[in-house]
Amino acid sequence: MSDLARVAAEWHGDTPVGAVTGEIDASNVADVGVALRGLVTNESSVLVVDLTPTTYLDSAGINLMFALGDELGARQLQLRLVIKPGSSIARMLAITGLDKTYPTYPTLAAALSA
């Protein structure tokens, strides 16, 4: 994993959560994608990506979230995003429409209980 970003994994029952700390950009998006995809198991029905500790997300990161959501959807799985309301990441997702394409939640607890 790059020095710019780290994916911390945790499980809540069969639900994997990947919390991305740092910056997601073109230099590390492939590594972040591998780490997030690696969290999904045969028992998973949802992948929660927690972007609240993410400080920067460029177009490569946005494209990763769209691609990840599409890949999961093709497998009958769901992508849920945790976004801090009012953050720069929330604004980026609103501009790109990612927040309308995949469900977003203000807290991890809300994403897990949805």
C-alpha distance (Angstrom), angle and dihedral (degrees) to the residues before:
residue distance angle dihedral
M1 . . .
S2 3.78 . .
D3 3.78 124.3 .
L4 3.80 87.2 -119.0
A5 3.81 96.6 63.1
R6 3.77 139.3 21.8
V7 3.80 127.5 -168.9
A8 3.80 113.3 -147.6
A9 3.80 112.7 -162.2
E10 3.76 127.4 -151.3
W11 3.78 133.9 160.4
H12 3.78 129.5 -138.9
G13 3.77 101.7 -166.6
D14 3.81 104.8 -54.8
T15 3.81 92.4 -21.1
P16 3.80 114.7 103.4
V17 3.80 118.9 -150.4
G18 3.79 122.6 -162.5
A19 3.81 113.5 -166.3
V20 3.79 110.6 -164.1
T21 3.78 113.8 -152.4
G22 3.80 119.2 -168.4
E23 3.78 131.2 6.1
I24 3.80 129.1 -20.0
D25 3.79 112.3 -158.1
A26 3.80 140.9 138.2
S27 3.81 91.6 -74.4
N28 3.81 95.1 62.0
V29 3.80 107.5 15.6
A30 3.82 93.0 105.2
D31 3.82 92.0 54.2
V32 3.80 92.3 46.2
G33 3.80 89.7 49.5
V34 3.80 92.4 51.3
A35 3.79 91.3 49.1
L36 3.81 93.4 49.3
R37 3.80 94.8 44.4
G38 3.79 89.5 49.3
L39 3.80 90.7 62.8
V40 3.81 93.9 66.3
T41 3.80 115.0 95.1
N42 3.80 133.8 -179.1
E43 3.82 88.2 -95.5
S44 3.81 94.1 53.2
S45 3.78 121.3 106.5
V46 3.81 95.3 167.0
L47 3.79 137.0 32.8
V48 3.79 115.5 -156.8
V49 3.80 115.9 -157.7
D50 3.78 111.4 -165.0
L51 3.80 108.8 -153.5
T52 3.80 95.6 170.4
P53 3.83 91.9 102.7
T54 3.83 91.2 45.1
T55 3.79 112.1 109.9
Y56 3.81 100.1 -174.7
L57 3.79 135.5 21.1
D58 3.79 121.1 179.1
S59 3.81 129.7 -172.2
A60 3.81 91.0 -80.2
G61 3.81 89.4 57.3
I62 3.80 91.8 47.0
N63 3.81 89.9 50.2
L64 3.81 89.4 49.9
M65 3.81 91.1 55.6
F66 3.83 91.5 49.2
A67 3.82 91.4 47.6
L68 3.79 92.9 45.6
G69 3.80 91.4 49.8
D70 3.81 91.5 48.5
E71 3.81 92.3 48.4
L72 3.78 92.0 49.4
G73 3.80 92.0 46.4
A74 3.80 90.4 53.4
R75 3.83 86.8 57.4
Q76 3.82 93.1 48.0
L77 3.82 90.3 -106.0
Q78 3.79 129.4 126.2
L79 3.79 132.6 -128.9
R80 3.80 116.6 -146.8
L81 3.79 120.8 -172.8
V82 3.79 125.9 -155.0
I83 3.80 110.5 -150.9
K84 3.79 129.3 174.6
P85 3.84 106.1 -121.2
G86 3.80 113.5 -115.1
S87 3.80 93.8 15.6
S88 3.79 124.8 131.3
I89 3.81 87.7 -110.2
A90 3.82 90.2 55.5
R91 3.81 89.7 51.5
M92 3.82 91.3 50.4
L93 3.79 91.5 51.1
A94 3.80 91.3 48.6
I95 3.81 92.2 50.0
T96 3.80 92.5 50.2
G97 3.82 95.6 40.4
L98 3.79 92.7 -122.4
D99 3.81 89.2 127.9
K100 3.81 89.3 58.6
T101 3.80 94.3 45.5
Y102 3.80 97.7 49.9
P103 3.79 126.9 26.9
T104 3.79 115.9 -98.1
Y105 3.79 127.3 -162.1
P106 3.81 132.1 -166.2
T107 3.82 94.2 -135.2
L108 3.77 139.0 26.0
A109 3.80 90.1 -119.6
A110 3.81 90.6 56.5
A111 3.81 91.7 49.3
L112 3.79 92.3 49.4
S113 3.80 94.6 47.7
A114 3.82 95.6 46.7
